[in-house]
């Protein structure tokens, strides 16, 4: 259930972080950095990304259930501006050490961070966080 009517960007970001922390699939994986991409394009909403380990290994990931996607939906609503179209993709990076979280938004290029079976290796490298 969305609570966006009373939620600002900071609250929505905190809700997203909590949803990720509570996700049993993401929490069970060994990772030092987690990058998730939420895409909203042509009526389709999707969240997927990569879990990265310090040694360089990465693996494709997707959250279990709808809580993380719901939190991205609330974040999208909370960041909406009257004078600008909604973002179509959001890239979230979490660094486990220190709990640092960052967000980047895409407003124009729907395929910028699109992850598909055809480009999974390429996107794993393109989305890899800098040290």
N, C-alpha and C positions, 0 to 999 in steps of 0.2 A: 504494500500500500504506500502510495506516495504521500510525503509530508511536505512537499515543496512549497506549499502556500506560506509556510512559516519558516522556511529554510533559506539561509543565505549561502554564499559560495563556501565559506569556511565550514559551516555545519555540514553541507553536502559532501565536502572533501573528507571530513572526519567520518561521516557515515560510510563513505566508500572505503576508507582505510579499515574500518571495523568489519565491513562485509568481506573484504579480502582476508583479514586475519581470522575470521570465523569460517572461511571456506575450507572444508575438510580436505578437498583435493589439492588445493594450492598449499595449504599448511603442511601436508604430508611430504611434499617434495623437498629435496635438498636444493637450496638456492641461496646465492649471495645477492643477486640482483633479479628482480622480477619486472618484466615489461609487459603490460597489457594494452591492447588497442581495442577501443570500443568504436564501432562504426554504425552509423545510422544513414542508410542510403537506400532510396527507392522502396521504402516500407520494410526494409530488413534491418534488424538490430542484431549485432553479434559482438561477442567479446572473446578474444584469443590473444596469444602472445608467446613469450618465451621465458623460461627460467634459466638463469645463467649461474654457473659455478665459478669460483675464483680461478680454477685451473684452466678455464676456457671452454669447458663443455657447456652445451646448451640443449634444451629440449622444448618442443612445442607444448604449450599448456592452454587449458581453458578451464574456467571455474565450473564447479558443480552447482547445478540448480540456478535459480534466477536472481538471487540476492545481489550479486555483484552487478549484473546487468541493470537491475532496478535502481541500484545506487548510482550508476552512470546516468540513467534516465533522469534521476533527481538532480544530479550535478548539471546536466545539460539545461534543465529548466532553471536552475538557480543561477546559471551564468548567462542566461539569455538577456540580450539587450534590445531595447525598442528600435534602435537605429541600425541593427545589424542582424543578418540571418543567423540562425542557430549553427553551431559547429556541426560538422558531419563526421568528424573523427576526433578521438581524444587518445593521446598516448600517455600512459601512466608509467612511471618508473619508481620502484621501491628498492632502496638499498637496505638490506636487512641490518647490517651493522649501523647502529645509530638511528635506524628507523626513518631515514630521509625519504621523502616522497616528493616527486615533481610531476607536473602536468603540462602537456603541450596540446594545443588545439589546432585543428585544420578546418578552414572555412570554405575552401574552394576546390581542392583536388581530392575527390573521393577515393582515389586509388593510391594515395601517397603512402599509407601504411597498411594497405590491404595484404593480408596473409592468406595464401591459397596453397593447395598441394603443389601447384606448378612453380611457386616461388619461395617455398618454405626455407630452403637453404640460404637463398639470397637475402630474404627478410630477416633471418636470424642474425646475419652479419650487419645488415643495415640498421637494425634496431639495437644492436649490442651497445650497452652503455660504455661511455668513455671512463677510463680509470680516474 
